[in-house]
Amino acid sequence: MTARKTFAEPTVEEMLADPIVRLVMQRDGVEAAEVRRILQRLAASRTHGLRPLAADAPPARADAA
């Protein structure tokens, strides 16, 4: 019998620590703390059966085209 490798999805912290992700975030002016805050609010809204408000979303950048 051959061993089968399983691959788990990366955690948020692993993704935020990835050098490529950090470079893209830096280019886009996004802080890791902001991503964590948005994800925490989304998780809380889902736990309480609420829809996230548009005000929770970060503002769109003018040069993000």
N, C-alpha and C positions, 0 to 999 in steps of 0.2 A: 504494500500500500504506500502510495506517495503522499508526502505531507502537502497539504494545501494551505497556501498563505491567504490570510484574510486582511483586507485593508480597511481600516476604520476611517471615517470622515475626520478631517482635522478639526480641532476645537477652535473656537473664536480666537483664543489667545495664541494658538499656533499660527493661525492665519495672519493675525496682526503682527506677529514676530517675523513673518516671512520677508526676506529682503526685497523681493519684487513688489509685494503688496505695499510695503513701506514706501518704496519709491513712487508708486502710483498715488498713494495717499498724499505724499509730500507734494507731488506735482499738482494734485487737485486741492491742496490746502485743507485736507481732512486730518483731524487729530484722532488718535486711537481712543482717547477718552470720549470723544463725540460718538464714535461708532458704538462703544460700550453702552453709553447712555441711551442711544436710540434702541439698541437691542433689548436693554432692560425694560424700557417703556413699552416696547412691542410685546414682550413676554408678559408683562403685568396686564396689559390691555386684553390679551388673549385669555389669561387666567380669569379675569373678571368679566369676560364676554363682551368687552367693549371694542369698538373699532378705533384704531389709532387716528388721531386728528391730523389734518394736513399741517397744522402748526408744528407738529413734532418732526416734520421732515426738514432737513437742512435746506437753506435757501439755494436756489439754482445759481450757478456762476454764469456770468455773461459770456465768458470765453470758453464755456464747456461744450462747444459745438464740435 
